[in-house]
Amino acid sequence: MDFELTDEQVMLRDTVRDLLAKAYTPETRLEVTDTELGWSREVWRQLAELGVLGLSFSEDDGGMGAGPVETMVVLEEIGRRLAPEPLLDAVLVPGGLVAALGSAEQRQRILPEVAGGGRLLAFAHGEPGVRWPSAEVSTTAVAQGDSYAVTGTKNPVGHGDCADEFVVSATLPDGGLGLFLVAADASGVSRTPYRTVDGQRGAQVEFAAAPAELLGSGTEAVAQAIVRAQALLCAESIGAMDEALRLTTDYLKTRKQFGVTLSKFQTLTQRAANMYVSLELARSMSLYANAALVDGDADPIIASRARLQVGRAARHVGQEAIQMHGGIGVTAEYPVSHYVARLTAIERTLGGSLEHLQVLSAQVGAYDQPEL
């Protein structure tokens, strides 16, 4: 397999990198994340004009028809600049579900507007007290003529505070799992927004007999969407770790102690080298997870393998970055603390390292024993 990016993929990477670099310095990012919305609609508009928001949708649905590698490249740049725009929460995950399950009418009504930046979606699946990998859903859907009414509580809903429409998982009257479209301003919908530890936004969303439109049967589609999200979270982590390592090595080259730069101390350079090793191991696993998606294999075991390695690497890189920066590393004014906060939040999203290790350990008996 060729692990090098094509010329088109390099151009996509560089274009997104330039856009986000111009939009966000550490200071301007703090200003944007402190606003009520928490991200920039101007940057969102520019991403839409570049085709990034429609990257994963088919051309018939108003998108670019790109594959997993292109979305991986973009998410790495999102992580590198800590861009707060909700590409994963508002487009890739819920939009992917609409693309996979929606009728031609639903896709044509929703996806071109999402790709153009005019409509924000959110995937309302997680519920209070339910941790991944549990697939338990207590939200219910009741048929009302040709439509449905959805009742239940969803939390956390990533960027549910600003969503125009929710893709909601709920138990069907026959006991299966369904996915439904619910307008954010529909009757019976209320949401409590909050800010997360990494400066992102989320919401608890209450549905009280909210009118809903059936999207499709959701069990397999949700499982595949979560695997794709796991791979994209790995990619975002790689970008964040790459930049955290760069900040750390630059600091070692400039900060002086006892009249010499910190890079002259062998122990510190060895620790930085170990950070690099962790990053490259994580990068390989991120490529592994996305390569599986390219082959059409949305395997949750592969996703857990990647998330475990990337999560462990993120903790190592983050902790070392803080330690080698010293006191400045934990200040809100210095960017490295925000990279560590984001890496920590990603490590806790859709299962932490412990949960992924439990998933993998449960599969040990399924592997063939080596012959001696």
C-alpha positions in Angstrom: 0.0 0.0 0.0 1.2 3.5 -0.9 1.2 5.6 2.3 2.1 8.8 0.5 -0.6 11.4 -0.2 -1.5 12.1 -3.8 -0.9 15.5 -5.3 -4.6 16.3 -4.9 -4.6 15.3 -1.3 -1.5 17.3 -0.6 -3.2 20.3 -2.2 -6.3 19.8 0.0 -4.1 19.5 3.1 -2.1 22.7 2.3 -5.2 24.7 1.4 -7.0 23.8 4.6 -3.8 24.4 6.6 -3.4 27.8 5.1 -7.0 28.8 5.7 -6.9 27.8 9.4 -3.5 29.3 10.0 -4.7 32.6 8.8 -7.9 32.3 10.8 -6.4 31.2 14.1 -3.5 32.3 16.1 -3.5 31.3 19.8 -5.0 34.7 20.7 -7.7 34.8 18.1 -8.7 31.2 18.8 -9.3 32.1 22.5 -11.4 35.1 21.4 -13.5 32.9 19.2 -14.0 30.1 21.7 -15.0 32.6 24.3 -18.0 33.8 22.2 -21.4 32.3 22.8 -21.3 30.2 19.6 -17.7 29.1 20.3 -16.6 29.0 16.6 -16.5 31.2 13.6 -19.3 31.3 11.0 -16.9 33.1 8.7 -14.4 30.2 8.8 -17.4 27.9 8.3 -18.4 29.8 5.2 -14.8 29.6 3.8 -14.7 25.8 4.5 -18.0 25.5 2.6 -16.6 27.5 -0.3 -13.6 25.2 -0.5 -15.9 22.2 -0.6 -14.7 20.8 2.7 -18.1 20.6 4.2 -19.4 18.5 1.3 -16.1 16.5 1.0 -17.6 13.1 2.0 -21.0 13.4 0.2 -21.6 12.1 -3.3 -21.7 14.5 -6.2 -25.4 13.7 -6.6 -25.9 14.9 -3.0 -24.1 18.2 -3.6 -20.7 17.0 -2.4 -17.2 16.1 -3.7 -17.4 12.4 -3.5 -14.1 12.1 -1.6 -13.0 9.1 0.5 -11.8 8.5 4.0 -8.2 9.6 3.3 -9.4 13.1 2.3 -11.5 13.5 5.5 -8.5 12.2 7.5 -6.3 14.8 6.0 -8.7 17.6 6.9 -9.3 16.4 10.5 -5.5 16.3 11.0 -5.4 20.0 10.1 -8.4 20.7 12.3 -6.4 19.1 15.2 -3.2 20.9 14.3 -4.8 24.3 14.6 -7.4 23.4 17.3 -10.0 24.8 15.0 -13.3 24.8 16.9 -15.6 24.5 13.9 -17.9 21.4 14.3 -16.9 19.5 11.2 -17.2 16.1 12.8 -20.2 16.8 15.0 -22.3 18.9 12.6 -21.4 17.4 9.2 -19.4 14.2 8.9 -21.2 12.0 11.4 -24.9 13.1 11.1 -24.5 13.9 7.4 -23.0 10.5 6.8 -26.0 8.9 8.4 -28.4 10.9 6.2 -26.3 9.9 3.2 -26.4 6.2 4.2 -30.0 5.9 5.2 -32.0 8.8 3.7 -34.3 8.6 0.8 -33.4 10.5 -2.4 -35.8 13.2 -1.3 -34.3 13.5 2.2 -30.7 13.6 0.8 -31.5 16.2 -1.8 -33.4 18.3 0.8 -30.7 18.2 3.5 -27.2 17.4 2.2 -26.6 20.2 -0.3 -27.6 22.7 2.3 -25.2 21.0 4.8 -22.4 21.1 2.3 -23.1 24.8 1.6 -22.8 25.6 5.3 -26.5 26.7 5.6 -27.7 23.8 7.8 -26.1 22.4 10.9 -26.9 18.8 12.0 -26.2 17.0 15.3 -26.2 13.3 16.1 -28.3 12.8 19.2 -27.4 9.2 20.3 -25.6 9.1 23.7 -27.8 9.1 26.8 -27.1 9.9 30.4 -25.6 7.0 32.3 -24.8 5.0 29.2 -21.1 4.6 28.3 -19.6 3.3 25.1 -19.5 0.4 24.0 -23.1 0.0 25.4 -25.6 0.5 22.6 -28.6 0.8 25.0 -31.1 3.4 23.9 -34.1 4.3 26.1 -35.5 7.0 23.9 -38.6 5.8 22.2 -40.5 6.6 19.0 -44.3 6.2 18.7 -46.0 6.1 15.3 -48.5 8.9 14.7 -50.1 8.3 11.3 -47.4 8.7 8.7 -45.0 10.3 11.2 -43.5 9.6 14.6 -43.2 11.2 18.0 -39.9 10.9 19.8 -39.5 11.0 23.6 -36.3 10.8 25.6 -33.1 12.6 26.8 -29.9 12.7 24.8 -26.6 13.8 26.4 -23.9 14.5 25.4 -24.9 15.9 22.0 -21.8 17.4 20.4 -22.6 21.0 19.2 -26.2 20.3 19.9 -26.5 23.9 21.1 -26.3 25.3 17.6 -27.9 22.5 15.5 -30.7 23.2 13.2 -31.8 19.6 13.0 -31.0 16.4 15.0 -30.5 12.9 13.8 -32.0 11.0 16.8 -31.7 7.4 17.6 -34.8 5.8 19.2 -36.4 2.5 19.8 -39.0 1.6 17.2 -42.4 0.3 18.2 -41.4 -3.2 17.1 -38.3 -3.0 19.2 -35.6 -2.2 16.6 -33.5 0.9 16.5 -34.5 3.7 14.2 -32.9 7.0 13.3 -35.2 10.1 13.0 -34.9 13.6 11.8 -36.1 16.2 14.3 -36.1 19.9 13.8 -34.4 21.8 16.6 -37.3 24.3 16.7 -40.0 21.6 16.7 -42.5 21.4 19.5 -41.4 19.3 22.4 -37.6 19.9 21.8 -35.6 21.7 24.5 -31.9 21.9 25.0 -29.5 22.9 27.7 -26.2 24.1 26.2 -22.9 23.8 28.0 -19.2 24.3 27.4 -16.8 21.4 27.6 -13.3 21.3 29.2 -11.6 21.7 25.9 -13.6 24.8 24.9 -16.0 23.0 22.6 -19.8 23.1 22.9 -22.4 20.5 23.7 -26.0 20.2 24.9 -28.4 18.0 26.7 -31.5 17.7 24.5 -34.9 16.7 25.7 -37.5 15.3 23.4 -41.1 15.3 24.7 -43.3 13.7 22.0 -41.3 15.8 19.4 -42.5 15.3 15.8 -40.0 13.2 13.9 -39.4 11.9 10.4 -38.1 8.4 10.0 -34.7 8.2 8.3 -34.2 4.5 8.5 -33.3 1.4 10.5 -30.3 2.4 12.5 -28.5 -0.5 14.2 -25.8 -1.2 11.6 -25.7 2.4 10.4 -24.9 3.7 13.9 -22.3 1.1 14.4 -20.5 2.0 11.1 -20.9 5.7 11.9 -19.2 5.3 15.2 -16.3 3.4 13.6 -15.8 6.2 11.1 -16.0 8.8 13.9 -13.3 6.8 15.9 -11.0 6.9 12.9 -11.5 10.6 12.4 -10.9 11.3 16.1 -7.6 9.5 15.7 -6.7 11.8 12.8 -7.6 14.9 14.8 -5.4 13.6 17.6 -2.5 13.2 15.3 -2.7 16.8 14.2 -2.9 18.0 17.8 0.0 15.8 18.9 2.1 16.9 16.0 1.7 20.5 16.9 2.2 19.9 20.7 5.5 18.2 19.9 6.5 21.1 17.6 5.8 23.6 20.4 7.8 21.6 22.9 10.9 21.1 20.7 10.8 24.9 19.8 10.6 25.7 23.5 13.6 23.5 24.2 15.6 25.2 21.6 14.9 28.7 22.9 14.4 28.5 26.7 17.7 28.8 28.6 18.8 27.4 31.9 22.2 27.7 33.4 23.3 29.8 30.4 22.4 27.2 27.7 19.2 26.2 25.9 17.2 23.3 27.3 18.0 21.3 24.1 21.5 20.9 25.4 20.3 18.7 28.3 20.5 15.1 27.1 17.6 13.8 29.3 15.2 16.4 27.8 16.1 15.6 24.2 15.7 11.9 24.9 12.2 12.6 26.3 11.4 14.6 23.3 12.6 11.7 21.1 10.3 9.4 23.0 7.4 11.8 22.3 8.2 11.5 18.6 8.2 7.7 18.8 4.7 7.8 20.4 3.5 10.2 17.8 4.7 8.0 14.9 3.2 4.9 16.4 -0.1 6.7 16.7 0.2 8.0 13.2 0.6 4.5 11.9 -2.5 3.3 13.7 -4.5 6.2 12.4 -3.5 5.3 8.9 -4.4 1.7 9.7 -7.9 2.6 10.8 -8.5 4.9 7.8 -7.0 2.4 5.3 -9.5 -0.2 6.6 -12.3 2.3 5.8 -10.9 2.8 2.3 -11.3 -1.0 1.8 -14.9 -0.7 3.0 -14.1 -2.5 6.3 -15.8 -0.5 9.2 -14.4 -3.0 11.8 -15.0 -1.9 15.4 -12.0 -4.0 16.5 -9.7 -2.1 14.2 -11.1 1.1 15.5 -10.5 0.1 19.1 -6.9 -1.0 18.3 -6.3 2.4 16.8 -8.0 4.4 19.6 -6.1 2.5 22.3 -2.7 3.3 20.8 -3.6 6.8 19.8 -5.1 7.5 23.3 -2.0 6.2 25.1 0.2 8.3 22.8 -1.9 11.4 23.3 -1.5 11.0 27.1 2.2 10.5 26.8 2.8 13.4 24.4 0.4 15.7 26.4 1.9 15.0 29.8 5.5 15.4 28.5 4.6 18.7 26.7 3.3 20.1 29.9 6.2 18.9 32.0 8.9 20.2 29.7 7.2 23.6 29.4 7.1 23.9 33.2 4.6 26.3 34.7 3.8 28.2 31.5 2.5 24.9 30.1 -0.6 25.0 32.2 -1.6 28.6 31.6 -4.6 29.5 29.5 -2.5 32.1 27.6 -0.1 29.5 26.2 -1.3 27.1 23.5 0.1 23.9 24.7 -2.4 23.6 27.6 -5.3 23.8 25.0 -3.8 21.0 22.9 -3.6 18.8 26.0 -7.1 19.7 26.9 -8.4 18.7 23.5 -6.4 15.5 23.4 -7.8 14.6 26.9 -11.3 15.3 25.7 -10.8 13.2 22.5 -9.4 10.3 24.6 -12.7 10.3 26.6 -15.0 10.5 23.5 -16.6 7.3 22.3 -14.8 5.3 24.9 -11.5 5.9 26.7 -8.4 3.8 26.5 -9.7 1.5 29.3 -12.9 0.7 27.5 -11.1 0.0 24.2 -8.7 -2.2 26.0 -11.6 -4.1 27.5 -13.1 -4.6 24.0 -9.9 -5.9 22.7 -9.2 -8.2 25.6 -12.6 -9.8 25.2 -11.5 -10.9 21.7 -8.3 -12.6 22.7 -10.0 -16.1 22.7 -11.1 -15.6 19.1 -7.6 -15.5 17.7 -5.7 -18.6 16.5 -2.9 -19.8 18.8 0.5 -19.8 17.2 2.0 -23.2 16.4 5.4 -23.9 18.0 
